[in-house]
Each structure stands twice: as C-alpha cells, then as structure tokens.
Amino acid sequence: MSWRFNRHPNPLNRFALPMASVILLTSLLAGLVAGLVATAPRAEAQLLEIMNQTAPANQAGDTKQSEAEQASDKPIEAQIQELENKLLTAQRRKQAFMARESYESVQPLGISLSDYERKKFLLGLVAQTYEDHIDALKKLTSVKNRDKDVQQAMVSWQGFGQKPPYSIDWVDELRDEVHASQLKIQALGVQEDILHQDIESFKKSLHEAQAEFRQLSTQLKSAPNESIAEQIKWQQSLLAVRIELSEAKLQGAVTEKQIIRDSRQLALDELTFQEKKLGVAVKASPLNKASLDEKLKANNQEKL
C-alpha cells in the first residue's frame, strides 16, 4: 500500500478549536523541532504524535477563517521578527533532514524516491516562502511611508513655484499624470481580484488537506504492523512540511493583498493631489486662440 498527497493540510484543528489557537500551536511545534535539532528523529516523532492527537474529529473547524487568512494586526516590525524566527527554524530543519535522512534509509519503508525528493524540495521552499514574506512586509512599510509623504505634501502644498500663465505642454503633462494614475488604480483593482482568487484556492486546498490528514490518522490507528505504521508516519512528516508551506503561502498572499490595497490608496491620494495641481494650472492658464493654434500646428507636424 502507498500513500500520495497533493494538497497542503492543516491537521491542528481538533474539537473545532479556534483557528488562532491552531496557528499558535503550529508555531510552538515549529519551535520544538528547531530546539531539538540535535535529536531530530525523536523531536519529529514527538511532533507527529502531537499532530495525530490534535487531528480534527469533525469538519466544524474547517469552516472557521484561520488567522492565516487575515491581515495581522501586529506591528510590521513584530511580524518580521516572527518570520525571521520561523525562517531560522525552517533552515535548521532542512539542515537536520539532510544530515540524518538519506533515501537509502527510508527506502525500506516503501517511500518512493519522488516523495523523498519532494520533501527535501518543500523544506527549502518553506524557508524561501518566509524570506519572500519578509520582503513583502518591507515593501508594505515602504508603501505606507510613501502614502504618508504624499498626504503631507498635499496638505502643505501652496502652489507652483513658477508664476502663471503655464504652457499648454506643461498642463498636458499634468493631465497625462492624472490619466496614468487612473490607469494604475484600475490595474491594481484587477490585481486584487486575481489575488483574491488565489487566496480562495489556497484556502480550498488547505481545507481539503485537513480531510486527508484525518484519513491518514485513521489509517495509522489501524495499521496492521509496525512497518506500515512507520511508512504512514513518514508520510505524515511530509504532510507536516506541506501544512507549514500552505499556511506560509496563505499568509504571504494576504500580505500581498494588503500591499495592493495600500498601493491603491497611495495611487488614489496621488491622483487627488495631481487633480488639485491640474485644476490650479488650468484655472491660471485659460486656453486662448493663439495658444490653441500653436498646439494644433505642433501636433500636425508630429503626425507628419
């Protein structure tokens, strides 16, 4: 008998616990693994035992929105610190795996080479996902700071440095800036819609995987012999990595969505400021017939 898994389950949901508790328990388990790298085989066995004990007995917890699906209300600096700790844990876990576990050591359990390579790859991908999330949070900080600067500049703006009337070409440049901001806002709206679909897909995969983990826990309880039990436990260790990766990707996607929303707000504030400038410029530079003729002549020459 062999087991195949193509999803990213979250087994920590027994008795319909609040998902915030589930995420906390996941973090504690990750810390357990990192702290016991020197005795990694025993630590992993403890981890799997806890995960099996907390495997959900029903579907109720699956319908609860997890903390991973919501933007954190913690300061960004605190979020980055947490992710840096998780990154260090993931890197140590990858090192421990490479040091203690070869394919030759797990092949007798009936583990396929593809599953072994998949676990090694996913261990590295977990660390990379944390790194990407850290970068995203830094980008979010930059966007927020930029928006504050734009709002402050808009409040303190007292007019153009040069006196009117302003050239038609310069006023047209202001119009182009307004148009560019309008297009940017539309594009960000499309990006948010696409990312929302991705988040829903991540959530669906996570909920489906929860059911798969329950099935595996049931199989472990009724394993006919120790050999089959060890094979199931190894597959559970692969699932544990997928669980962490799934939640990490979901949390990262939520941060990316927040970046898009804040970027859209930044673009809206920039648009407001640009429209304010354009209004002042147009009011101070009424279009006369001579200027219009000159502009039309220049446009015709460009077409030629």
C-alpha positions in Angstrom: 0.0 0.0 0.0 1.3 3.5 -0.8 0.0 7.0 0.1 0.0 10.0 -2.2 -0.8 13.6 -1.2 -1.2 16.6 -3.5 -2.6 19.1 -1.1 -1.4 21.2 1.9 -3.3 20.1 5.0 -3.7 21.7 8.4 -4.2 18.9 10.9 -4.2 21.1 14.0 -7.9 21.6 14.5 -9.3 19.0 16.8 -12.6 19.7 18.7 -13.2 22.7 16.4 -10.6 24.8 18.1 -10.4 28.5 17.2 -8.0 28.7 14.3 -5.9 31.3 16.1 -5.1 28.6 18.6 -4.3 26.3 15.8 -1.7 28.8 14.3 -0.2 29.3 17.8 0.1 25.5 18.2 1.8 25.3 14.8 4.3 27.9 15.8 5.0 26.1 19.1 5.6 22.8 17.2 7.9 24.5 14.8 9.9 25.8 17.8 10.0 22.3 19.2 11.6 21.0 16.1 14.1 23.8 15.9 15.1 23.4 19.6 15.7 19.7 19.3 17.7 19.6 16.0 20.5 17.6 17.7 17.9 14.9 18.5 15.8 15.4 15.3 14.4 11.9 15.0 13.0 12.0 18.5 11.7 15.5 18.0 9.9 14.6 14.8 8.3 11.6 16.5 7.0 13.9 19.2 5.8 16.4 16.6 3.8 13.7 14.7 2.4 12.3 17.9 1.0 15.7 18.9 -0.3 16.3 15.4 -2.2 13.0 15.4 -3.6 13.7 18.8 -4.9 17.1 17.6 -6.2 15.8 14.2 -9.8 17.2 13.8 -12.6 14.8 14.6 -15.1 16.7 12.5 -15.4 19.3 9.8 -16.5 22.2 12.0 -13.1 23.7 12.4 -12.5 23.7 8.7 -15.2 26.3 8.1 -13.6 28.8 10.5 -11.5 31.5 9.0 -7.9 31.0 10.2 -5.6 33.7 11.4 -3.5 33.0 8.3 -6.4 34.2 6.1 -6.5 37.7 7.7 -4.1 40.6 7.7 -2.2 40.6 11.0 -2.9 43.5 13.4 0.6 43.2 14.8 3.1 45.9 14.0 5.1 45.1 10.9 8.3 45.0 12.8 6.9 42.3 15.1 5.6 40.3 12.1 9.1 40.5 10.5 10.7 39.2 13.7 8.3 36.3 13.9 9.0 35.4 10.3 12.8 35.6 10.9 12.4 33.2 13.7 10.4 30.8 11.5 13.0 31.2 8.7 15.7 30.1 11.1 13.7 27.2 12.2 13.0 26.1 8.6 16.7 26.4 7.7 17.7 24.3 10.7 15.1 21.7 9.9 16.4 21.4 6.3 19.9 21.0 7.6 18.8 18.3 10.0 17.0 16.4 7.3 20.0 16.5 5.0 22.3 15.3 7.8 20.2 12.5 9.2 18.0 11.2 6.4 19.1 9.7 3.1 16.9 7.9 0.6 18.6 4.7 1.4 17.4 5.0 5.0 13.8 5.4 4.1 13.5 3.2 1.0 12.9 0.1 3.2 9.7 1.8 4.5 8.3 1.8 0.9 8.9 5.5 0.4 9.3 6.4 -3.2 12.3 8.5 -4.5 9.8 11.1 -5.8 8.3 11.6 -2.3 11.8 11.8 -0.7 12.9 14.4 -3.2 9.6 16.3 -2.8 10.1 16.5 1.0 13.7 17.8 0.5 12.4 20.4 -2.0 9.5 21.5 0.1 11.7 22.0 3.2 13.7 24.5 1.1 10.6 26.1 -0.3 9.2 26.8 3.2 12.3 28.8 4.0 12.1 30.7 0.7 8.4 31.5 1.3 9.3 33.0 4.7 12.1 35.1 3.0 9.6 36.3 0.4 7.1 37.2 3.1 9.7 39.3 4.9 10.5 41.1 1.7 6.8 41.7 1.2 6.4 43.2 4.6 9.3 45.6 4.0 7.6 46.6 0.7 4.4 47.2 2.6 6.2 49.5 5.0 7.6 51.5 2.1 4.2 51.9 0.5 2.7 53.1 3.8 5.5 55.6 4.3 5.1 56.9 0.7 1.4 57.4 1.2 2.1 59.4 4.4 4.6 61.6 2.4 2.0 62.2 -0.3 -0.7 63.2 2.2 1.7 65.5 4.0 2.8 67.1 0.7 -0.8 67.6 -0.4 -1.7 69.4 2.9 1.4 71.6 2.8 1.3 72.5 -0.9 0.8 76.2 -1.5 1.0 76.4 -5.3 3.6 76.1 -8.1 7.0 77.6 -7.8 6.6 79.4 -11.1 4.1 82.1 -11.8 1.2 81.6 -14.4 0.3 81.5 -17.1 1.6 78.0 -17.7 2.4 76.4 -21.1 -0.1 74.2 -22.7 2.5 71.4 -22.9 3.1 71.6 -19.2 -0.6 71.5 -18.4 -0.8 68.5 -20.8 1.9 66.7 -18.8 -0.2 67.2 -15.6 -3.2 65.7 -17.5 -1.0 62.7 -18.5 0.0 62.2 -14.9 -3.7 62.1 -13.9 -4.5 59.7 -16.7 -1.6 57.4 -15.7 -2.8 57.3 -12.1 -6.3 56.4 -13.2 -4.9 53.5 -15.2 -2.7 52.4 -12.3 -5.7 52.3 -10.0 -7.7 50.2 -12.5 -4.8 47.8 -12.8 -4.4 47.4 -9.1 -8.1 46.6 -8.8 -7.6 43.8 -11.4 -4.5 42.5 -9.5 -6.5 42.4 -6.2 -9.3 40.4 -7.9 -6.8 37.9 -9.2 -5.0 37.6 -5.8 -8.4 37.1 -4.1 -9.0 34.1 -6.4 -5.5 32.7 -5.4 -6.3 33.1 -1.7 -9.5 31.3 -2.1 -7.7 28.5 -4.0 -5.1 28.3 -1.1 -7.9 28.0 1.4 -9.7 25.3 -0.5 -6.5 23.3 -0.8 -5.9 23.7 2.9 -9.3 22.5 3.9 -9.2 19.6 1.5 -5.8 18.6 3.0 -7.3 18.6 6.5 -9.6 15.9 5.5 -6.7 13.9 4.0 -4.8 14.2 7.2 -7.7 12.8 9.2 -7.9 9.9 6.9 -4.2 9.2 7.4 -4.5 9.4 11.2 -7.3 6.8 11.0 -5.1 4.6 8.9 -2.3 4.9 11.4 -4.6 3.8 14.2 -5.5 0.6 12.3 -2.1 -0.1 10.8 -1.7 -3.9 10.6 2.0 -3.9 11.5 4.9 -1.7 12.6 6.3 -1.4 9.0 3.1 0.1 7.7 2.9 2.4 10.7 6.4 3.7 10.1 5.5 4.3 6.4 2.4 6.3 7.4 4.4 8.3 10.0 7.0 9.2 7.3 4.2 10.4 5.0 2.9 12.4 7.9 6.2 14.1 8.2 5.9 15.1 4.6 2.4 16.4 5.2 3.7 18.4 8.2 6.0 20.3 5.8 3.2 20.8 3.4 1.0 22.1 6.2 3.6 24.7 7.1 4.2 25.7 3.4 0.4 26.0 2.8 -0.1 28.3 5.7 3.1 30.3 4.9 1.9 30.8 1.3 -1.6 31.9 2.5 -0.2 34.4 5.0 2.2 35.7 2.3 -0.7 36.1 -0.1 -2.7 38.0 2.5 0.2 40.4 2.9 0.5 40.8 -0.9 -3.2 41.7 -0.9 -2.6 44.3 1.7 0.2 45.7 -0.4 -2.1 46.1 -3.4 -4.8 47.8 -1.2 -2.3 50.2 0.3 -0.8 50.8 -3.2 -4.2 51.6 -4.5 -4.8 54.0 -1.7 -1.5 55.6 -2.4 -2.4 55.9 -6.1 -5.8 57.5 -5.1 -4.0 60.0 -2.9 -1.6 60.8 -5.7 -4.5 61.2 -8.1 -6.2 63.6 -5.7 -3.0 65.7 -5.5 -2.5 65.6 -9.2 -6.0 66.7 -9.9 -5.6 69.5 -7.4 -2.5 70.7 -9.3 -4.2 70.3 -12.7 -7.2 72.4 -11.5 -4.9 75.2 -10.4 -2.9 75.1 -13.6 -6.0 75.1 -15.9 -7.6 77.9 -14.0 -4.5 80.0 -14.2 -3.8 79.3 -17.8 -7.0 79.7 -19.9 -6.6 78.4 -23.4 -6.6 81.3 -25.9 -6.9 81.0 -29.6 -3.2 81.7 -30.3 -2.1 79.0 -27.9 -4.6 76.6 -29.4 -3.5 77.2 -32.9 0.1 76.8 -31.9 -0.7 73.5 -30.2 -2.6 72.1 -33.2 0.2 73.1 -35.5 2.7 71.2 -33.4 0.5 68.1 -33.2 0.1 68.1 -37.0 3.9 68.3 -37.5 4.3 65.3 -35.2 1.9 63.3 -37.3 3.8 64.1 -40.4 
